[in-house]
Amino acid sequence: MELKSKTPTGPIEQRWDNHRFNIKLVNPANKRKYSVIIVGSGLAGASASATMAELGYNVKCFCFQDSPRRAHSIAAQGGINAAKNYQNDGDSVYRLFYDTVKGGDFRSRESNVYRLAQISVNIIDQCVAQGVPFAREYGGLLANRSFGGAQVSRTFYARGQTGQQLLLGAYQALLRQVAGGKVQMFPRTEMLDLIVIDGKARGIVARNLITGKIESHLADAVVLGTGGYGNVFYLSTNAKGSNCTAIWRAYKRGAAMANPCYTQIHPTCIPVSGEYQSKLTLMSESLRNDGRIWVPKKKGDTRSPEQIPEDERDYYLERKYPSFGNLVPRDVASRNAKSACDEGRGVGEQGLGVYLDFSDAIKRLGKQSIRERYGNLFDMYERITGDNPYNVPMRIYPAIHYTMGGLWVDYNLMTTIPGLFAVGEANFSDHGANRLGASALMQGLADGYFILPYTIGDYLANTKLEKADASNPAAREAEKGVNEVTRRLLEIRGKRTVTSFHRELGKLVWDDCGMARTEAGLKKALQRVPELRDEFWKNVNVLGGGEELNQALENAGRVADFLEFGELMCLDALQRNESCGGHFREEFQTPEGEALRDDDNYSYVAAWEYGGPGKPPILNKEPLTFEYVHPSQRSYK
Ligand SMILES: Cc1cc2nc3c(=O)[nH]c(=O)nc-3n(C[C@H](O)[C@H](O)[C@H](O)COP(=O)(O)OP(=O)(O)OC[C@H]3O[C@@H](n4cnc5c(N)ncnc54)[C@H](O)[C@@H]3O)c2cc1C
């Protein structure tokens, strides 16, 4: 497989402009002759659908929820970055670019990251124009707060519900196009395979989740904006429905999967409370602006927080990282919380928690200011734990949150299958080995509003496409495969629930490919995951039928894919003999316990190619070069 990144050269500030000038355009009158399938209606999919339709393309947009506005993006809390420098605190496009490359531990493409930083300013303008109610300062300008890994305030927010407000903006733009007849919306419809004709992506096979009907949809190009795969870990902060099926099935049709082992651990989640929990709740990173993180200095100190005097508390992030303090990036904050708990200084019943304490901020700013900034997050915390964070510190612990890996895409966001594009969290794109906070929303919207609509035109203008409809043999073959998998799943009638398999897989990958990984643990997981998968196909119990609403069947298909995906993730982690960002191999660390990269040998994107049924995947490498931000040991001290 040849990985052509199509990354432009020349001064980095001009690369995107020059690229846009050089790529081919589709004449406005010709756009209406093309049709595009967009799977996903989250921030990436909805913004892409609305923009493509606005340009004149005919769009079919799919999602498995009952409404596009229920996509997982709605959960995003803290904010979205943009290099506006309203604060005059020294921000610039270059600084956002610099912070993001460094924050990603030098495992992202410089050209992509620069483009993202450039576009960030347009995103804010577009969203404000759509009516997104960002917080404002007394003078009327948009307010900002800080997120980890940055020393400037560049995060725009709408209380603790930024994702919801941004999605409402994109959703309204999408519905305007639905009303205008340019977007046909298919809610409650799940893509189960990709149709490839003459080597090009031409459509999808989807199941109507209400009637169970399997149908093919054909188009001139296909875009996947299907989100991340964090739920491979079973417990995560992701919406329960988030899954890897769309990208996994595209992988099996020839799209390379990049850096699957790069998953982000978020340091501020509500700790796990029991064996049968099915979901973890995030407490936004924005809370670290005012909350101070600490654990008791003494091991096994079970006193309640107010009984522990100031000089017996260890504000370990402030102590170890004086310049970034509580706002170190997520991987650093997570690892340090884990170390404190491993040392026996964790708090809460299971000792797997650290305090996030607002008492100083409340004293300094007053309860009302804190309520205005984070009120809904505090209410949510109280509803879940029964503790009132205005009176006692929150207890938090790291959890799986975001996946930096995904389908490999070139600078045009096209995968290794011509005509198949991936946007948002579904692609591996811009975050390297660790995503800085508030940059996923930025990337999803940059892809959907400002990048894909140009680059897809280049593909369409340069490609000769034969007419194709659902009677095409490739569509028939894909439909047959989907029906066959459904039949197999329903016929097993074994003894274990889908959830029990998912939970076991999740624990395996969390223990051996989660916050910390070792060669021995990964090898153990690589042996156990295939055994678990074999058992799944012999002993899973999926009740009901195929031609009806059957959520057990939907779930079974997704877990079957996680059982394959989990193996690739461990394989990827095993081949990378270094630590970087969220991928922390315990064998490779500095004496202070920080991630120890090996730039000479691992400065590449690992792009895995499907080897065929029963055959091992093939590792391809896209070398990464750094002309502007020179790789160095990350330091937040
Ligand atoms: C709790 C939480 C808080 C967060 N807070 C922030 C934040 O403050 N700032 C920030 O930058 N990021 C944040 N993130 C990350 C960010 O929300 C996500 O990365 C981003 O919203 C992903 O958007 P997306 O459009 O790529 O995917 P999603 O929003 O996940 O959308 C996926 C879409 O694809 C559809 N889909 C998936 N598979 C199929 C299929 N097979 N067939 C049909 N449709 C399919 C779904 O129906 C959905 O419409 C947060 C994440 C979480 C979990």
Ligand as a Chemical Component Dictionary entry (heavy atoms), coordinates in Angstrom:
data_LIG
# 
_chem_comp.id                   LIG 
_chem_comp.type                 NON-POLYMER 
_chem_comp.pdbx_formal_charge   0 
_chem_comp.three_letter_code    LIG 
# 
loop_
_chem_comp_atom.comp_id 
_chem_comp_atom.atom_id 
_chem_comp_atom.alt_atom_id 
_chem_comp_atom.type_symbol 
_chem_comp_atom.charge 
_chem_comp_atom.model_Cartn_x 
_chem_comp_atom.model_Cartn_y 
_chem_comp_atom.model_Cartn_z 
_chem_comp_atom.pdbx_ordinal 
LIG C1  C1  C 0 -18.318 13.764 27.485 1  
LIG C2  C2  C 0 -17.472 14.357 26.404 2  
LIG C3  C3  C 0 -17.115 15.691 26.438 3  
LIG C4  C4  C 0 -16.339 16.253 25.445 4  
LIG N1  N1  N 0 -16.012 17.571 25.521 5  
LIG C5  C5  C 0 -15.271 18.121 24.543 6  
LIG C6  C6  C 0 -14.942 19.498 24.579 7  
LIG O1  O1  O 0 -15.302 20.211 25.490 8  
LIG N2  N2  N 0 -14.192 19.998 23.567 9  
LIG C7  C7  C 0 -13.773 19.245 22.527 10 
LIG O2  O2  O 0 -13.115 19.757 21.625 11 
LIG N3  N3  N 0 -14.104 17.935 22.455 12 
LIG C8  C8  C 0 -14.838 17.356 23.434 13 
LIG N4  N4  N 0 -15.148 16.038 23.364 14 
LIG C9  C9  C 0 -14.794 15.269 22.155 15 
LIG C10 C10 C 0 -15.797 15.582 21.041 16 
LIG O3  O3  O 0 -17.081 15.694 21.603 17 
LIG C11 C11 C 0 -15.847 14.510 19.965 18 
LIG O4  O4  O 0 -14.561 14.183 19.542 19 
LIG C12 C12 C 0 -16.622 15.008 18.753 20 
LIG O5  O5  O 0 -17.881 15.501 19.157 21 
LIG C13 C13 C 0 -16.800 13.920 17.721 22 
LIG O6  O6  O 0 -17.608 14.426 16.694 23 
LIG P1  P1  P 0 -17.850 13.586 15.389 24 
LIG O7  O7  O 0 -18.771 14.395 14.537 25 
LIG O8  O8  O 0 -16.566 13.159 14.813 26 
LIG O9  O9  O 0 -18.590 12.256 15.885 27 
LIG P2  P2  P 0 -19.933 12.011 16.719 28 
LIG O10 O10 O 0 -20.481 13.238 17.334 29 
LIG O11 O11 O 0 -19.626 10.835 17.595 30 
LIG O12 O12 O 0 -20.964 11.582 15.654 31 
LIG C14 C14 C 0 -20.953 10.317 15.043 32 
LIG C15 C15 C 0 -22.116 10.247 14.104 33 
LIG O13 O13 O 0 -21.959 9.095  13.291 34 
LIG C16 C16 C 0 -23.146 8.337  13.306 35 
LIG N5  N5  N 0 -22.745 6.950  13.101 36 
LIG C17 C17 C 0 -21.735 6.271  13.679 37 
LIG N6  N6  N 0 -21.646 5.034  13.183 38 
LIG C18 C18 C 0 -22.627 4.944  12.253 39 
LIG C19 C19 C 0 -23.045 3.916  11.389 40 
LIG N7  N7  N 0 -22.416 2.731  11.334 41 
LIG N8  N8  N 0 -24.104 4.147  10.592 42 
LIG C20 C20 C 0 -24.760 5.353  10.615 43 
LIG N9  N9  N 0 -24.377 6.363  11.395 44 
LIG C21 C21 C 0 -23.328 6.152  12.203 45 
LIG C22 C22 C 0 -23.812 8.626  14.620 46 
LIG O14 O14 O 0 -25.177 8.344  14.520 47 
LIG C23 C23 C 0 -23.474 10.108 14.764 48 
LIG O15 O15 O 0 -24.401 10.859 14.029 49 
LIG C24 C24 C 0 -15.910 15.453 24.367 50 
LIG C25 C25 C 0 -16.239 14.103 24.332 51 
LIG C26 C26 C 0 -16.991 13.560 25.342 52 
LIG C27 C27 C 0 -17.237 12.094 25.336 53 
# 
loop_
_chem_comp_bond.comp_id 
_chem_comp_bond.atom_id_1 
_chem_comp_bond.atom_id_2 
_chem_comp_bond.value_order 
_chem_comp_bond.pdbx_ordinal 
LIG C1  C2  SING 1  
LIG C2  C3  SING 2  
LIG C2  C26 DOUB 3  
LIG C3  C4  DOUB 4  
LIG C4  N1  SING 5  
LIG C4  C24 SING 6  
LIG N1  C5  DOUB 7  
LIG C5  C6  SING 8  
LIG C5  C8  SING 9  
LIG C6  O1  DOUB 10 
LIG C6  N2  SING 11 
LIG N2  C7  SING 12 
LIG C7  O2  DOUB 13 
LIG C7  N3  SING 14 
LIG N3  C8  DOUB 15 
LIG C8  N4  SING 16 
LIG N4  C9  SING 17 
LIG N4  C24 SING 18 
LIG C9  C10 SING 19 
LIG C10 O3  SING 20 
LIG C10 C11 SING 21 
LIG C11 O4  SING 22 
LIG C11 C12 SING 23 
LIG C12 O5  SING 24 
LIG C12 C13 SING 25 
LIG C13 O6  SING 26 
LIG O6  P1  SING 27 
LIG P1  O7  DOUB 28 
LIG P1  O8  SING 29 
LIG P1  O9  SING 30 
LIG O9  P2  SING 31 
LIG P2  O10 DOUB 32 
LIG P2  O11 SING 33 
LIG P2  O12 SING 34 
LIG O12 C14 SING 35 
LIG C14 C15 SING 36 
LIG C15 O13 SING 37 
LIG C15 C23 SING 38 
LIG O13 C16 SING 39 
LIG C16 N5  SING 40 
LIG C16 C22 SING 41 
LIG N5  C17 SING 42 
LIG N5  C21 SING 43 
LIG C17 N6  DOUB 44 
LIG N6  C18 SING 45 
LIG C18 C19 SING 46 
LIG C18 C21 DOUB 47 
LIG C19 N7  SING 48 
LIG C19 N8  DOUB 49 
LIG N8  C20 SING 50 
LIG C20 N9  DOUB 51 
LIG N9  C21 SING 52 
LIG C22 O14 SING 53 
LIG C22 C23 SING 54 
LIG C23 O15 SING 55 
LIG C24 C25 DOUB 56 
LIG C25 C26 SING 57 
LIG C26 C27 SING 58 
# 
